[in-house]
Amino acid sequence: MRLLIMGPPGAGKGTQAVRIAARLGIPTISTGEIFRSNITRGTALGLEVKRIIDAGDYVPDDVTEAIVADRLAEPDCANGFLLDGFPRTMHQVEALDRILGASGLNAVLSLEADMEPLVARMLKRAEIENRPDDNETTIRHRMEVYTKATEPLLAHYRAAGLIVAVDGNGTVDEVTDRIAASLDAVKV
Ligand code: AMP
């Protein structure tokens, strides 16, 4: 199954991506993880993107798209994959459509969670992990930026009839079960 997952910051998207991919026996492809691993290993790509990521900016589309194109060409993606954190821009959406060609995506999982519990959860995490920069103003700002940035992407996939909306409120297990149940209805 060829999937991508979208959801607001703090909704547990990365956790759900790994669980769902494991259930389906497909790899998770997280561009954020790929960048972080390259930074840790000190590769040429890592050196190129470190400053951009530290500043909280987006890595240029051409760099990100080339990485995803290479990754999707690996043999373990032949039976499907779950993209997490890509695409993030309309340019990337169009690149992905070109990379996948006629086969396309089977579904776009959209995790939908109430904002207030998310803000509360992120504030608590910031306190526990002693990250004073993650205050209520920056957290709310990140949410707004996410909503604005993803609106056109969701509209594109909605028009293509690919959106599978999943209630992201509740425990991690409850949300995983809900995602799995909604995927049962997706045609492959
Ligand atoms: P994430 O773990 O998905 O939050 O990604 C961490 C960082 O990697 C982001 O803040 C961006 O700087 C970069 N990044 C990840 N995915 C993308 C993408 N699709 N396009 C551009 N930059 C990305």
Residues whose N, C-alpha, C, O or C-beta is under 5 A from the ligand:
A	BS01	AMP	T31 G32 E33 F35 I52 I53 G56 D57 Y58 V59 T64 G85 F86 P87 R88
